[in-house]
Structure formats: C-alpha cells, structure tokens
C-alpha cells in the first residue's frame, strides 16, 4: 500500500514538472513545435483545457496553468492526508 501512494505522489510531481516545462516553452519561439513540445502538449493540454475554459486570461497573461498547478499540489497533499488516515 505504501508503494502505491509513493508512486502516485511521484507521478503527480512529474506531471507538475511537465506542465511547468510546457508553460516555459511558450517563452521561446517555435519551442512547442518540436517533438518534445508536441509530446508535452499531448499530455498537458487535456488537463489545462478545463482550467482555460473557466479562467479568462488577464490581458496577455494566462493564469490558468497556475491554478492547475495549485490543484495538482492540493491533490498531492490530499493524497498524503489520505495515506496518513489509513496508516
């Protein structure tokens, strides 16, 4: 049971890093057109899309990825809380 929670926590952490890299790629021209950019788009966009629908951009700044990362962080903390309740 311990290994399941550790693996889920690491997956959430890895996914958060993938989203951060995907967001940073928008600062560089044509970075999202590369193979890595397209791969990150395939795994990050389905998660970011619902946040973008409900959170409008503030001028030129899209804050929806920040909220999405906070939601992932909240899920990770909830996972640890659940683990501590079960142990």
N, CA, C and O of each residue as an XYZ file, in Angstrom:
348
protein
N       0.827     -1.196      0.000
C       0.000      0.000      0.000
C       0.871      1.260      0.000
O       0.535      2.264     -0.627
N       1.999      1.183      0.719
C       2.893      2.338      0.768
C       3.426      2.679     -0.614
O       3.502      3.851     -0.984
N       3.786      1.681     -1.359
C       4.378      1.907     -2.673
C       3.376      2.564     -3.621
O       3.773      3.358     -4.473
N       2.101      2.252     -3.490
C       1.074      2.853     -4.335
C       1.002      4.362     -4.111
O       0.949      5.133     -5.070
N       0.999      4.778     -2.859
C       0.940      6.203     -2.562
C       2.218      6.916     -3.004
O       2.161      8.053     -3.472
N       3.347      6.267     -2.862
C       4.612      6.873     -3.293
C       4.624      7.042     -4.806
O       5.031      8.087     -5.313
N       4.182      6.023     -5.522
C       4.153      6.097     -6.990
C       3.177      7.174     -7.452
O       3.501      7.949     -8.352
N       1.989      7.237     -6.855
C       1.022      8.271     -7.233
C       1.553      9.668     -6.950
O       1.368     10.582     -7.753
N       2.206      9.832     -5.821
C       2.781     11.130     -5.475
C       3.867     11.528     -6.464
O       3.934     12.685     -6.880
N       4.712     10.586     -6.842
C       5.785     10.872     -7.806
C       5.208     11.187     -9.188
O       5.731     12.049     -9.894
N       4.141     10.499     -9.574
C       3.504     10.784    -10.862
C       2.913     12.194    -10.889
O       3.038     12.907    -11.885
N       2.274     12.587     -9.798
C       1.726     13.941     -9.707
C       2.849     14.966     -9.771
O       2.722     15.994    -10.436
N       3.947     14.685     -9.079
C       5.097     15.583     -9.090
C       5.703     15.678    -10.494
O       6.019     16.773    -10.958
N       5.863     14.552    -11.159
C       6.401     14.538    -12.519
C       5.486     15.303    -13.474
O       5.963     16.045    -14.333
N       4.183     15.124    -13.324
C       3.224     15.813    -14.185
C       3.282     17.322    -13.951
O       3.153     18.101    -14.896
N       3.473     17.731    -12.711
C       3.625     19.158    -12.406
C       4.853     19.725    -13.102
O       4.800     20.819    -13.665
N       5.956     18.988    -13.069
C       7.165     19.435    -13.755
C       6.941     19.515    -15.262
O       7.433     20.436    -15.915
N       6.207     18.566    -15.811
C       5.915     18.580    -17.245
C       5.103     19.818    -17.615
O       5.345     20.428    -18.657
N       4.152     20.190    -16.780
C       3.345     21.390    -17.039
C       4.211     22.639    -16.964
O       4.062     23.545    -17.785
N       5.111     22.698    -15.993
C       5.994     23.859    -15.865
C       6.879     23.991    -17.100
O       7.039     25.090    -17.632
N       7.454     22.886    -17.558
C       8.294     22.931    -18.762
C       7.461     23.346    -19.970
O       7.922     24.127    -20.803
N       6.249     22.834    -20.070
C       5.368     23.178    -21.187
C       5.028     24.671    -21.173
O       4.982     25.307    -22.227
N       4.795     25.218    -20.009
C       4.498     26.644    -19.896
C       5.721     27.472    -20.273
O       5.600     28.460    -20.997
N       6.890     27.080    -19.790
C       8.115     27.820    -20.095
C       8.458     27.761    -21.581
O       9.103     28.671    -22.104
N       8.038     26.711    -22.257
C       8.310     26.594    -23.695
C       7.588     27.678    -24.495
O       7.989     27.991    -25.616
N       6.528     28.248    -23.925
C       5.812     29.307    -24.642
C       6.637     30.582    -24.727
O       6.324     31.457    -25.534
N       7.668     30.710    -23.927
C       8.527     31.897    -23.968
C       9.498     31.876    -25.135
O      10.033     32.916    -25.518
N       9.730     30.697    -25.702
C      10.707     30.551    -26.772
C       9.974     30.294    -28.094
O       9.085     29.445    -28.165
N      10.360     31.041    -29.141
C       9.673     30.851    -30.422
C       9.881     29.444    -30.982
O      10.988     28.907    -30.958
N       8.828     28.878    -31.471
C       8.806     27.562    -32.116
C       9.211     26.408    -31.202
O       9.462     25.310    -31.699
N       9.283     26.610    -29.901
C       9.666     25.526    -28.992
C       8.556     24.482    -28.887
O       8.826     23.292    -28.725
N       7.317     24.932    -28.979
C       6.212     23.973    -28.878
C       6.027     23.174    -30.164
O       5.278     22.198    -30.178
N       6.682     23.563    -31.217
C       6.604     22.827    -32.476
C       7.581     21.667    -32.548
O       7.507     20.854    -33.470
N       8.491     21.577    -31.595
C       9.449     20.477    -31.582
C       8.769     19.190    -31.117
O       7.619     19.211    -30.680
N       9.475     18.092    -31.214
C       8.919     16.798    -30.798
C       8.601     16.793    -29.297
O       7.574     16.263    -28.873
N       9.482     17.380    -28.517
C       9.238     17.443    -27.066
C       8.034     18.326    -26.778
O       7.195     17.991    -25.942
N       7.952     19.458    -27.475
C       6.815     20.360    -27.287
C       5.497     19.710    -27.657
O       4.494     19.904    -26.969
N       5.488     18.946    -28.730
C       4.261     18.262    -29.143
C       3.886     17.160    -28.162
O       2.707     16.956    -27.873
N       4.891     16.444    -27.646
C       4.617     15.410    -26.648
C       4.038     16.029    -25.376
O       3.065     15.521    -24.818
N       4.643     17.133    -24.920
C       4.132     17.804    -23.721
C       2.734     18.362    -23.963
O       1.904     18.361    -23.053
N       2.464     18.834    -25.162
C       1.119     19.328    -25.482
C       0.090     18.204    -25.384
O      -1.020     18.410    -24.893
N       0.468     17.020    -25.852
C      -0.463     15.887    -25.798
C      -0.791     15.474    -24.371
O      -1.911     15.043    -24.094
N       0.176     15.600    -23.461
C      -0.100     15.157    -22.096
C      -0.572     16.295    -21.181
O      -1.210     16.034    -20.161
N      -0.268     17.545    -21.529
C      -0.632     18.664    -20.651
C      -1.930     19.360    -21.052
O      -2.704     19.764    -20.184
N      -2.176     19.504    -22.335
C      -3.359     20.244    -22.786
C      -4.688     19.649    -22.305
O      -5.577     20.417    -21.939
N      -4.867     18.328    -22.288
C      -6.155     17.819    -21.787
C      -6.429     18.214    -20.335
O      -7.586     18.384    -19.950
N      -5.388     18.361    -19.537
C      -5.568     18.782    -18.139
C      -5.756     20.296    -18.042
O      -6.550     20.762    -17.225
N      -5.044     21.068    -18.858
C      -5.110     22.527    -18.779
C      -6.372     23.097    -19.423
O      -6.820     24.180    -19.046
N      -6.939     22.392    -20.374
C      -8.104     22.900    -21.118
C      -9.288     23.296    -20.227
O      -9.819     24.392    -20.406
N      -9.728     22.460    -19.279
C     -10.866     22.882    -18.444
C     -10.573     24.143    -17.623
O     -11.465     24.962    -17.404
N      -9.343     24.297    -17.178
C      -8.993     25.499    -16.423
C      -9.033     26.727    -17.322
O      -9.438     27.801    -16.875
N      -8.625     26.593    -18.569
C      -8.646     27.721    -19.504
C     -10.064     28.126    -19.872
O     -10.319     29.291    -20.176
N     -10.992     27.170    -19.847
C     -12.384     27.498    -20.160
C     -13.007     28.368    -19.079
O     -13.832     29.231    -19.379
N     -12.620     28.149    -17.811
C     -13.266     28.852    -16.708
C     -12.488     30.062    -16.204
O     -13.060     30.930    -15.545
N     -11.204     30.131    -16.500
C     -10.386     31.241    -16.011
C      -9.918     32.054    -17.214
O      -9.081     31.595    -17.991
N     -10.461     33.263    -17.365
C     -10.062     34.073    -18.520
C      -8.649     34.632    -18.324
O      -8.214     34.840    -17.191
N      -7.939     34.874    -19.422
C      -6.598     35.468    -19.300
C      -6.684     36.918    -18.824
O      -7.654     37.622    -19.106
N      -5.665     37.341    -18.106
C      -5.577     38.731    -17.658
C      -4.675     39.480    -18.634
O      -3.455     39.511    -18.473
N      -5.286     40.073    -19.634
C      -4.515     40.732    -20.684
C      -3.780     39.689    -21.502
O      -4.401     38.847    -22.151
N      -2.452     39.746    -21.470
C      -1.628     38.794    -22.218
C      -1.184     37.624    -21.342
O      -0.472     36.738    -21.815
N      -1.590     37.607    -20.086
C      -1.110     36.587    -19.154
C      -2.219     35.569    -18.887
O      -3.333     35.923    -18.499
N      -1.889     34.316    -19.101
C      -2.814     33.212    -18.831
C      -2.470     32.626    -17.464
O      -1.429     31.990    -17.296
N      -3.356     32.845    -16.487
C      -3.075     32.362    -15.135
C      -3.673     30.981    -14.871
O      -3.516     30.439    -13.777
N      -4.347     30.415    -15.849
C      -4.962     29.103    -15.643
C      -3.947     28.000    -15.332
O      -4.272     27.112    -14.544
N      -2.727     28.003    -15.908
C      -1.767     26.968    -15.516
C      -1.351     27.058    -14.049
O      -1.042     26.043    -13.425
N      -1.343     28.269    -13.502
C      -1.016     28.424    -12.085
C      -2.086     27.760    -11.234
O      -1.778     27.057    -10.272
N      -3.344     27.988    -11.592
C      -4.445     27.364    -10.859
C      -4.405     25.844    -11.042
O      -4.690     25.098    -10.105
N      -4.055     25.391    -12.237
C      -3.952     23.949    -12.491
C      -2.841     23.326    -11.648
O      -3.005     22.227    -11.118
N      -1.711     24.024    -11.524
C      -0.630     23.518    -10.670
C      -1.023     23.524     -9.203
O      -0.661     22.612     -8.459
N      -1.755     24.536     -8.783
C      -2.253     24.551     -7.399
C      -3.204     23.390     -7.142
O      -3.184     22.799     -6.062
N      -4.031     23.061     -8.121
C      -4.944     21.927     -7.982
C      -4.172     20.613     -7.872
O      -4.539     19.741     -7.084
N      -3.108     20.470     -8.654
C      -2.272     19.269     -8.555
C      -1.583     19.202     -7.194
O      -1.497     18.132     -6.592
N      -1.100     20.329     -6.718
C      -0.462     20.374     -5.408
C      -1.466     20.015     -4.313
O      -1.141     19.286     -3.377
N      -2.677     20.532     -4.439
C      -3.738     20.211     -3.484
C      -4.064     18.713     -3.516
O      -4.292     18.102     -2.472
N      -4.084     18.130     -4.710
C      -4.343     16.690     -4.838
C      -3.228     15.879     -4.199
O      -3.486     14.856     -3.565
N      -2.002     16.325     -4.362
C      -0.869     15.619     -3.769
C      -0.929     15.680     -2.243
O      -0.673     14.684     -1.567
N      -1.267     16.846     -1.708
C      -1.405     16.964     -0.255
C      -2.585     16.145      0.256
O      -2.520     15.558      1.336
N      -3.657     16.109     -0.521
C      -4.805     15.277     -0.147
C      -4.454     13.802     -0.151
O      -4.964     13.031      0.663
N      -3.588     13.413     -1.063
C      -3.118     12.030     -1.118
C      -2.340     11.675      0.138
O      -2.530     10.600      0.707
N      -1.463     12.573      0.574
C      -0.710     12.326      1.801
C      -1.622     12.304      3.023
O      -1.414     11.509      3.940
N      -2.641     13.180      3.039
C      -3.593     13.187      4.131
C      -4.344     11.862      4.189
O      -4.514     11.287      5.264
N      -4.790     11.381      3.040
C      -5.491     10.098      2.966
C      -4.587      8.960      3.422
O      -5.021      8.065      4.148
N      -3.336      9.000      2.996
C      -2.372      7.971      3.399
C      -2.190      7.955      4.912
O      -2.168      6.891      5.531
N      -2.060      9.137      5.503
C      -1.881      9.213      6.959
C      -3.122      8.764      7.716
O      -3.004      8.253      8.829
N      -4.289      8.938      7.153
C      -5.520      8.489      7.798
C      -5.640      6.970      7.752
O      -6.186      6.352      8.666
N      -5.121      6.373      6.673
C      -5.227      4.920      6.529
C      -4.164      4.166      7.319
O      -4.346      2.994      7.648
N      -3.075      4.825      7.619
C      -1.977      4.145      8.337
C      -2.142      4.283      9.818
O      -1.318      3.777     10.581
